[in-house]
Amino acid sequence: MIFWLLGGLTIGTALMVVLSKHPVRSVLFLVLTFFMITANYVLMNAQFIAIVNIIVYAGAIMVLFLFVLMLLNLNKTNEPKGSILMTFGAVIAAGGLLTVLVAAIRDAVLAPTMIDANSENAGLVENLGELLFTKYVLPFEVSSILFIAAMVGAVLLAKRDKQTQE
Amino acid sequence: MLLATLFESGVDIKHYMILATALFVIGVFGVLYRKNAIILLMCIELMLNAVNLLLVAFSTYFGQADGQLFVFFIMVVAAAEATVGLSILVLVYRNLRTTDIRLFNKLKN
């Protein structure tokens, strides 16, 4: 069963992100996790989201993280370590959250699926583009303002340091 | 019918819900366990991706494209958040020479 294989690999690589001590190895495992999630999208016939996930997450955001890690020259020796008490608390908190959520999901009553002949095309770029520029055109424009604000913020943060040095 | 075969081959929507929950909890565990601020940002990305996976699963389950557009907007917000967060971290590293999250409480005064 391909779902079980993919799900197991997704959870395994995600655990390796958290557990591996080397930050660069952590980033590379996160890229692997994103590829596994992309494979899940392909399995669910969400082709546009699958491609965008590879391009934006694995391609852009993770390369940004990798550049920052290499710029700051972080490695295993100066990796900060937590106390044993904090580790114990984190395990208890995460385990409790997982137990509660899975118990809640197990008892959930779901509406029946509504797959018909048209839902094969729901994830294709033609259908998504039409919906994006009609029903969701306002959030689309607002997100462009958000991007400009983020870009200006990043440039400002990078530049202010140079001015104080002079 | 590709989707019908996926959901009739024993894979329920609840399997995807549990998979996304597990990914989200791994992200929460990472935020609590790791002390490197860059890894914390990566764990937040992991949590966002768990939500994305659940949105796409429900979008496929109900045969509507709206969920996949929400995923698109979440990606936009994640990209903006990563840019600003990483540039702040680089600034903090220049001042403190570390990315240990416990030293950031010096910001208090």
Chai-1 contact restraints between the chains, C-beta under 6 A:
chainA,res_idxA,chainB,res_idxB,connection_type,confidence,min_distance_angstrom,max_distance_angstrom,comment,restraint_id
A,F3,B,V11,contact,1.0,0.0,6.0,A-B,restraint_1
A,G7,B,L19,contact,1.0,0.0,6.0,A-B,restraint_2
A,I11,B,A22,contact,1.0,0.0,6.0,A-B,restraint_3
A,A14,B,L23,contact,1.0,0.0,6.0,A-B,restraint_4
A,A14,B,I26,contact,1.0,0.0,6.0,A-B,restraint_5
A,L15,B,I26,contact,1.0,0.0,6.0,A-B,restraint_6
A,V18,B,G30,contact,1.0,0.0,6.0,A-B,restraint_7
A,S26,B,I39,contact,1.0,0.0,6.0,A-B,restraint_8
A,L30,B,M42,contact,1.0,0.0,6.0,A-B,restraint_9
A,I37,B,N49,contact,1.0,0.0,6.0,A-B,restraint_10
A,I37,B,L53,contact,1.0,0.0,6.0,A-B,restraint_11
A,Y41,B,V56,contact,1.0,0.0,6.0,A-B,restraint_12
A,M44,B,V56,contact,1.0,0.0,6.0,A-B,restraint_13
A,M44,B,T60,contact,1.0,0.0,6.0,A-B,restraint_14
A,N45,B,L2,contact,1.0,0.0,6.0,A-B,restraint_15
A,N45,B,L3,contact,1.0,0.0,6.0,A-B,restraint_16
A,A46,B,V56,contact,1.0,0.0,6.0,A-B,restraint_17
A,A46,B,Q68,contact,1.0,0.0,6.0,A-B,restraint_18
A,I49,B,V56,contact,1.0,0.0,6.0,A-B,restraint_19
A,I49,B,Q68,contact,1.0,0.0,6.0,A-B,restraint_20
A,I49,B,V71,contact,1.0,0.0,6.0,A-B,restraint_21
A,V56,B,M75,contact,1.0,0.0,6.0,A-B,restraint_22
A,I61,B,A79,contact,1.0,0.0,6.0,A-B,restraint_23
A,I61,B,A82,contact,1.0,0.0,6.0,A-B,restraint_24
A,V68,B,L86,contact,1.0,0.0,6.0,A-B,restraint_25
A,L72,B,Y93,contact,1.0,0.0,6.0,A-B,restraint_26
A,P80,B,K35,contact,1.0,0.0,6.0,A-B,restraint_27
A,P80,B,N36,contact,1.0,0.0,6.0,A-B,restraint_28
A,P80,B,D100,contact,1.0,0.0,6.0,A-B,restraint_29
A,G82,B,K35,contact,1.0,0.0,6.0,A-B,restraint_30
A,A90,B,F29,contact,1.0,0.0,6.0,A-B,restraint_31
A,A90,B,L32,contact,1.0,0.0,6.0,A-B,restraint_32
A,A90,B,Y33,contact,1.0,0.0,6.0,A-B,restraint_33
A,A93,B,L32,contact,1.0,0.0,6.0,A-B,restraint_34
A,A94,B,V25,contact,1.0,0.0,6.0,A-B,restraint_35
A,A94,B,V28,contact,1.0,0.0,6.0,A-B,restraint_36
A,A94,B,F29,contact,1.0,0.0,6.0,A-B,restraint_37
A,L97,B,V25,contact,1.0,0.0,6.0,A-B,restraint_38
A,L98,B,V25,contact,1.0,0.0,6.0,A-B,restraint_39
A,L101,B,T21,contact,1.0,0.0,6.0,A-B,restraint_40
A,V102,B,I18,contact,1.0,0.0,6.0,A-B,restraint_41
A,I105,B,M17,contact,1.0,0.0,6.0,A-B,restraint_42
A,T113,B,Y61,contact,1.0,0.0,6.0,A-B,restraint_43
A,M114,B,F62,contact,1.0,0.0,6.0,A-B,restraint_44
A,M114,B,G63,contact,1.0,0.0,6.0,A-B,restraint_45
A,I115,B,L3,contact,1.0,0.0,6.0,A-B,restraint_46
A,I115,B,A4,contact,1.0,0.0,6.0,A-B,restraint_47
A,I115,B,G63,contact,1.0,0.0,6.0,A-B,restraint_48
A,S119,B,G63,contact,1.0,0.0,6.0,A-B,restraint_49
A,A122,B,G63,contact,1.0,0.0,6.0,A-B,restraint_50
A,A122,B,A65,contact,1.0,0.0,6.0,A-B,restraint_51
A,G123,B,Q68,contact,1.0,0.0,6.0,A-B,restraint_52
A,N127,B,A65,contact,1.0,0.0,6.0,A-B,restraint_53
A,L128,B,A65,contact,1.0,0.0,6.0,A-B,restraint_54
A,L131,B,A65,contact,1.0,0.0,6.0,A-B,restraint_55
A,L132,B,L69,contact,1.0,0.0,6.0,A-B,restraint_56
A,Y136,B,L69,contact,1.0,0.0,6.0,A-B,restraint_57
A,P139,B,F73,contact,1.0,0.0,6.0,A-B,restraint_58
A,S143,B,F73,contact,1.0,0.0,6.0,A-B,restraint_59
A,S143,B,V76,contact,1.0,0.0,6.0,A-B,restraint_60
A,L146,B,A80,contact,1.0,0.0,6.0,A-B,restraint_61
A,A150,B,A80,contact,1.0,0.0,6.0,A-B,restraint_62
A,A150,B,T83,contact,1.0,0.0,6.0,A-B,restraint_63
A,A150,B,V84,contact,1.0,0.0,6.0,A-B,restraint_64
A,G153,B,V84,contact,1.0,0.0,6.0,A-B,restraint_65
A,A154,B,T83,contact,1.0,0.0,6.0,A-B,restraint_66
A,A154,B,V84,contact,1.0,0.0,6.0,A-B,restraint_67
A,A154,B,S87,contact,1.0,0.0,6.0,A-B,restraint_68
A,L157,B,S87,contact,1.0,0.0,6.0,A-B,restraint_69
A,L157,B,L91,contact,1.0,0.0,6.0,A-B,restraint_70
A,A158,B,S87,contact,1.0,0.0,6.0,A-B,restraint_71
